[in-house]
Amino acid sequence: MSSAPHAVRVRSLYRRLLHLHRALPAGLRVLGDRYVGEEFRRHKSASEAQSEQFLLEWQVQHQGTQEVACGRECNGKGETPTAEYKWERDQGREEWGESHLG
């Protein structure tokens, strides 16, 4: 589990989650940042299979939160995703491959 590509994926997802939290109100941002940090620290010594499942679940959480943030689920108007949303989505596809993302 100490492979470089895995570590890069973990750090990338962690940074993207924290970046997404910037859109939250201050109190929720602090809470969300703390929760994400604690979860990632707790799973540092997880087995490879557990680690893959953990990362997949957080990737799904990130994608769902991002979709809400871009307006598709909040207002139901089918707004065009922002450039930032598209970049984040594409980064996830590069790291995880199309089979993991909806």
C-alpha positions in Angstrom: 0.0 0.0 0.0 3.0 2.3 0.0 3.2 2.5 -3.8 3.6 6.0 -5.2 0.6 6.0 -7.5 -1.6 5.1 -4.6 -0.2 7.9 -2.4 -0.7 10.3 -5.3 -4.4 9.3 -5.6 -4.9 9.6 -1.9 -3.4 13.1 -1.7 -5.2 14.2 -4.8 -8.6 13.1 -3.5 -7.9 14.6 -0.1 -7.0 18.0 -1.7 -10.1 17.9 -3.9 -12.4 17.2 -0.9 -10.8 20.1 1.0 -11.1 22.4 -2.0 -14.8 21.5 -2.4 -15.4 22.4 1.3 -14.4 26.0 0.5 -18.0 26.5 -0.8 -19.4 25.7 2.7 -20.2 28.2 5.4 -17.3 28.7 7.8 -18.6 26.5 10.6 -19.4 23.6 8.3 -16.2 24.0 6.4 -14.2 23.5 9.7 -16.3 20.5 10.6 -16.0 19.0 7.2 -12.2 19.6 7.0 -11.7 18.0 10.4 -13.9 15.0 9.6 -12.1 14.3 6.3 -8.7 14.7 8.0 -9.6 12.3 10.8 -11.0 9.7 8.3 -8.0 9.8 6.1 -5.6 9.5 9.1 -7.7 6.6 10.6 -7.3 4.6 7.4 -3.5 5.2 6.9 -2.7 1.6 8.0 -5.7 -0.1 6.2 -5.1 -3.1 4.0 -4.9 -2.6 0.3 -8.5 -3.9 -0.2 -9.8 -1.7 2.6 -7.9 1.3 1.2 -9.4 0.8 -2.3 -12.9 0.6 -0.9 -12.3 3.7 1.3 -11.0 5.7 -1.6 -13.9 4.6 -3.8 -16.5 5.6 -1.2 -14.9 9.0 -0.8 -14.7 9.5 -4.5 -18.4 8.8 -4.8 -19.0 11.2 -1.9 -16.9 13.9 -3.6 -18.7 13.5 -6.9 -22.1 13.7 -5.3 -21.3 16.8 -3.3 -19.7 18.4 -6.3 -22.9 17.7 -8.4 -25.0 19.4 -5.7 -22.5 22.3 -5.6 -22.7 22.8 -9.4 -26.5 23.1 -9.2 -27.8 19.9 -10.9 -29.5 18.5 -7.8 -30.2 21.7 -5.9 -32.5 23.4 -8.3 -33.4 20.7 -10.8 -32.9 23.1 -13.7 -30.1 21.1 -15.3 -27.6 24.0 -15.2 -24.4 23.7 -17.1 -21.6 22.5 -14.9 -19.0 25.1 -14.1 -15.5 24.9 -15.5 -14.2 23.9 -12.1 -16.7 21.0 -11.8 -15.7 19.8 -15.3 -12.0 19.9 -14.3 -12.6 18.0 -11.1 -14.7 15.4 -12.9 -12.0 14.9 -15.5 -9.3 14.6 -12.9 -11.3 11.9 -11.2 -11.7 10.0 -14.4 -8.0 10.2 -15.1 -7.1 8.8 -11.7 -9.9 6.2 -11.3 -10.9 5.3 -14.9 -14.3 5.4 -16.3 -15.4 2.1 -14.7 -15.4 3.6 -11.2 -17.3 6.8 -12.0 -20.9 7.0 -13.1 
